[in-house]
Amino acid sequence: MAFKHCEPAATIIERLGGTSVVAKVVDKNESSVRRWRLKAPDGSGGLIRDDHDKLKLIAFARKQRIRLTWNDFAPRGR
């Protein structure tokens, strides 16, 4: 059975360089970041809920010249 990651977290993590990069940016362990991509109850269902984390990720993306906006964090059709 194929494992499908939840959006938008999966795309954001991939776009920024992967779980380890994102974990360092937001100062969290990799397992916490991985859970953003998992369905509830094991994960956040693809949502990155903490606005401080979102700000850190947007700032990092700008420095890396990667397009990332607040709209990219919005839940997508389920």
QUIBEL-V251560 format. One record per residue. N is the residue number from 1. OMEGA is omega as a letter, one per 40 degrees, with the letter a starting at -180 (none if undefined). NEAR is the number of other C-alpha atoms within 8 Angstrom. Layout:
# QUIBEL-V251560
n->N omega->OMEGA near->NEAR
n->N omega->OMEGA near->NEAR
This chain:
# QUIBEL-V251560
n->1 omega->a near->2
n->2 omega->i near->3
n->3 omega->a near->4
n->4 omega->i near->4
n->5 omega->a near->9
n->6 omega->i near->12
n->7 omega->e near->12
n->8 omega->a near->13
n->9 omega->a near->13
n->10 omega->a near->12
n->11 omega->a near->8
n->12 omega->a near->9
n->13 omega->i near->11
n->14 omega->a near->9
n->15 omega->a near->8
n->16 omega->i near->10
n->17 omega->i near->9
n->18 omega->a near->9
n->19 omega->a near->11
n->20 omega->i near->8
n->21 omega->a near->9
n->22 omega->i near->13
n->23 omega->i near->13
n->24 omega->a near->9
n->25 omega->a near->9
n->26 omega->i near->9
n->27 omega->i near->6
n->28 omega->i near->8
n->29 omega->a near->8
n->30 omega->a near->9
n->31 omega->i near->6
n->32 omega->i near->9
n->33 omega->i near->12
n->34 omega->a near->9
n->35 omega->i near->10
n->36 omega->a near->15
n->37 omega->a near->16
n->38 omega->i near->13
n->39 omega->i near->11
n->40 omega->e near->7
n->41 omega->a near->5
n->42 omega->a near->7
n->43 omega->a near->11
n->44 omega->i near->13
n->45 omega->i near->11
n->46 omega->a near->16
n->47 omega->i near->13
n->48 omega->a near->11
n->49 omega->a near->6
n->50 omega->a near->6
n->51 omega->i near->7
n->52 omega->i near->6
n->53 omega->i near->10
n->54 omega->i near->12
n->55 omega->i near->8
n->56 omega->a near->10
n->57 omega->i near->11
n->58 omega->i near->11
n->59 omega->i near->8
n->60 omega->a near->9
n->61 omega->i near->12
n->62 omega->i near->10
n->63 omega->a near->7
n->64 omega->a near->6
n->65 omega->i near->6
n->66 omega->a near->9
n->67 omega->i near->6
n->68 omega->a near->8
n->69 omega->i near->7
n->70 omega->a near->8
n->71 omega->i near->5
n->72 omega->a near->8
n->73 omega->a near->11
n->74 omega->i near->8
n->75 omega->i near->8
n->76 omega->i near->6
n->77 omega->a near->3
n->78 omega->none near->2
